[in-house]
Every structure is written in structure tokens, then in C-alpha cells.
Amino acid sequence: MGKVYYSSFDSTWLKKVFVASTEKGVCMVDFLAQEKTFLKELKRCFPGEIIRDNRKNQKVLSQLEKYLKGKLRRFDCKLDMKGTPFQKKVWSALAKIPYGETRSYQDVARAIGHPKAFRAVGNANGNNPIPLIIPCHRVIETNGGLGGFGHGLKVKKELLDFEKTHAL
């Protein structure tokens, strides 16, 4: 297995934001977590050598900091997505949801050609290893409810409200 480089920065409202990347691209993002917890999950998913290195992640760190200040709407960093073909299809569809907008789980299911797979879309959404960059927070229930979010519904609502405010 190859090397995985990780970094972090402090955010005013998401506390510490962690990023990890391989030579291929960004492979994991997390926030509101302890470094120990982030590293444990990183080792589980990427059993290679893990190295703290801000230089390797400079571009994505800069983009995430700009995003969290409302100055970036679309990421353009390379990604190294590990998942099933279905998950990758869902994550690709999530990446196309415009900043400040939402789609339902059913909308995403239709967009990937599996109109009845909205529950599976929800599961893939919940397993997204690169939140913020792959904007899983932009997916809501058909009835307008928030649905779920691994970092809690309060944070999901804050992200959606933040984007709506900065989308103007």
C-alpha cells in the first residue's frame, strides 16, 4: 500500500478540519473529530504509511479554508475515491449539485438511473469519505426534511444555511 498524507487546520465553526490524500488525490475529509479518531479511521481505510504533511495537501487545505469563508463554491482538487461502483456513481452525482442548492435522495437516485434506489443513495451518501468536497449535506428528503448527516443535523442545517447566504 502507498503513503497517505494528512493535514489539518482550525475552522471557527467546524473546529478542526482533517484532510488526507494519496498520490492520486484527496481520499478523506473529516471535521468535528479528534485527531486520534480521524487517524484510526484513516488507517482502517488506507492501511499504508500515514505521514503528516501540510505541503502535500496545500491545495485542498487552501480550497477548504476558502470554502469555509464563503469564497469558494466549487472544488477542483483531484480525488482518490474508494468505494463500490454504485457509491462512486452516487458521489459523482453529489458533486454536480450546485452550491447553495439541494436535491432529494430520490432526485439523486433518478439522476444515476436507479429511480427506486433512494435508500441505497442515502447509504452511499452516508458513507461519503470526502464531505464538503463531495457535498453530501446538499441531499435532503423529498418532503424537505433534512434526512441524515454523519456530523449531525445541526451541522447539516448550518452548512446549508451558510451556502444559501453565500450563494447570493
C-alpha positions as CSV (number, residue, x, y, z in Angstrom):
1,M,0.0,0.0,0.0
2,G,1.2,3.6,-0.7
3,K,1.7,6.5,1.5
4,V,-1.2,8.6,2.8
5,Y,-0.5,12.3,3.8
6,Y,-2.7,14.0,6.3
7,S,-3.1,17.6,7.5
8,S,-5.5,19.7,9.5
9,F,-6.5,23.3,10.1
10,D,-8.6,25.1,12.6
11,S,-12.0,26.4,11.5
12,T,-14.1,28.8,13.5
13,W,-17.3,26.7,13.3
14,L,-16.2,23.2,12.2
15,K,-13.4,23.1,14.8
16,K,-10.5,21.1,13.4
17,V,-10.8,20.0,9.7
18,F,-8.7,17.0,8.7
19,V,-7.7,16.1,5.2
20,A,-5.9,13.0,3.8
21,S,-4.6,12.3,0.4
22,T,-2.7,9.7,-1.6
23,E,-0.6,10.3,-4.7
24,K,-3.8,10.1,-6.7
25,G,-5.7,12.7,-4.7
26,V,-7.8,13.6,-1.7
27,C,-9.1,10.4,0.0
28,M,-10.7,11.6,3.2
29,V,-12.0,14.7,4.9
30,D,-13.4,14.9,8.4
31,F,-14.3,17.6,10.9
32,L,-15.6,17.9,14.4
33,A,-13.4,14.9,15.2
34,Q,-10.4,14.2,17.4
35,E,-7.2,13.6,15.6
36,K,-6.9,10.2,17.2
37,T,-10.4,9.2,15.8
38,F,-9.5,10.5,12.3
39,L,-6.2,8.6,12.2
40,K,-7.9,5.4,13.4
41,E,-10.5,5.6,10.5
42,L,-7.8,6.6,8.0
43,K,-5.7,3.5,9.0
44,R,-8.7,1.3,8.7
45,C,-9.5,2.6,5.1
46,F,-5.9,3.1,3.9
47,P,-3.5,0.6,5.5
48,G,-0.4,2.3,4.1
49,E,2.2,4.5,5.8
50,I,0.5,7.6,7.2
51,I,2.5,10.8,7.2
52,R,1.6,14.3,8.5
53,D,2.5,16.7,5.6
54,N,0.8,20.0,5.0
55,R,2.8,20.6,1.8
56,K,1.2,17.6,0.1
57,N,-2.3,18.9,1.0
58,Q,-1.6,22.6,0.4
59,K,-4.1,23.0,-2.5
60,V,-7.0,21.2,-0.8
61,L,-6.3,22.9,2.5
62,S,-6.4,26.3,0.8
63,Q,-9.7,25.4,-1.0
64,L,-11.4,24.1,2.1
65,E,-10.4,27.3,4.0
66,K,-11.8,29.5,1.2
67,Y,-15.0,27.4,1.1
68,L,-15.5,27.8,4.9
69,K,-15.1,31.6,4.4
70,G,-17.7,31.6,1.7
71,K,-15.1,32.4,-1.0
72,L,-15.1,29.1,-2.9
73,R,-18.1,27.4,-4.4
74,R,-16.5,24.5,-6.4
75,F,-13.5,22.4,-5.6
76,D,-11.1,21.4,-8.3
77,C,-8.7,19.1,-6.5
78,K,-8.0,15.5,-7.6
79,L,-9.8,12.8,-5.7
80,D,-9.0,9.2,-4.8
81,M,-12.4,7.8,-4.0
82,K,-12.6,4.3,-2.5
83,G,-16.0,2.7,-2.8
84,T,-18.2,0.4,-4.8
85,P,-19.2,1.3,-8.3
86,F,-22.7,2.3,-7.0
87,Q,-21.2,4.5,-4.3
88,K,-18.9,6.2,-6.8
89,K,-21.9,6.8,-9.1
90,V,-23.8,8.5,-6.3
91,W,-20.8,10.5,-5.2
92,S,-20.3,11.7,-8.7
93,A,-23.9,12.9,-8.8
94,L,-23.5,14.7,-5.5
95,A,-20.5,16.6,-6.9
96,K,-22.8,18.0,-9.5
97,I,-25.3,19.6,-7.1
98,P,-24.8,23.3,-7.4
99,Y,-23.5,25.4,-4.4
100,G,-26.4,26.7,-2.3
101,E,-28.9,24.2,-3.8
102,T,-30.3,20.8,-2.6
103,R,-31.6,17.6,-4.2
104,S,-33.6,14.9,-2.7
105,Y,-32.4,11.3,-2.3
106,Q,-34.9,10.4,-4.9
107,D,-33.6,13.1,-7.3
108,V,-30.1,11.6,-7.0
109,A,-31.5,8.1,-7.5
110,R,-33.1,9.2,-10.7
111,A,-30.0,11.1,-11.8
112,I,-27.9,7.9,-11.6
113,G,-30.5,5.8,-13.4
114,H,-31.8,3.9,-10.3
115,P,-35.1,5.7,-9.5
116,K,-36.2,3.3,-6.8
117,A,-32.8,3.2,-5.0
118,F,-33.3,6.2,-2.9
119,R,-32.5,4.3,0.3
120,A,-29.3,2.9,-1.2
121,V,-28.5,6.5,-2.3
122,G,-28.9,7.5,1.4
123,N,-26.5,4.8,2.4
124,A,-23.9,5.8,-0.2
125,N,-24.4,9.4,0.9
126,G,-23.7,8.4,4.5
127,N,-20.5,6.6,3.5
128,N,-19.1,9.6,1.6
129,P,-15.4,9.8,2.8
130,I,-14.9,13.3,1.4
131,P,-17.7,15.6,2.8
132,L,-17.7,19.2,1.9
133,I,-15.8,18.5,-1.3
134,I,-18.4,15.9,-2.3
135,P,-21.4,17.8,-0.9
136,C,-23.5,15.1,0.8
137,H,-25.0,17.8,3.0
138,R,-26.9,19.1,0.0
139,V,-29.1,16.0,-0.2
140,I,-32.4,16.1,1.7
141,E,-35.7,14.2,2.0
142,T,-38.3,14.6,-0.8
143,N,-40.7,16.3,1.7
144,G,-38.0,18.9,2.5
145,G,-36.8,17.3,5.8
146,L,-33.1,17.2,6.4
147,G,-32.7,13.5,6.3
148,G,-29.4,12.3,7.9
149,F,-25.9,13.6,8.3
150,G,-22.9,11.9,9.9
151,H,-21.9,15.1,11.6
152,G,-25.4,15.8,13.0
153,L,-28.4,17.6,11.6
154,K,-27.5,20.8,13.3
155,V,-24.3,21.0,11.3
156,K,-26.1,20.0,8.1
157,K,-28.5,22.8,8.6
158,E,-25.7,25.2,9.3
159,L,-23.9,24.2,6.1
160,L,-27.0,24.6,4.0
161,D,-27.8,28.0,5.5
162,F,-24.2,29.1,5.1
163,E,-24.2,28.1,1.4
164,K,-27.6,29.8,0.8
165,T,-26.3,33.0,2.4
166,H,-23.1,33.0,0.3
167,A,-24.7,31.9,-2.9
168,L,-26.3,35.3,-3.4
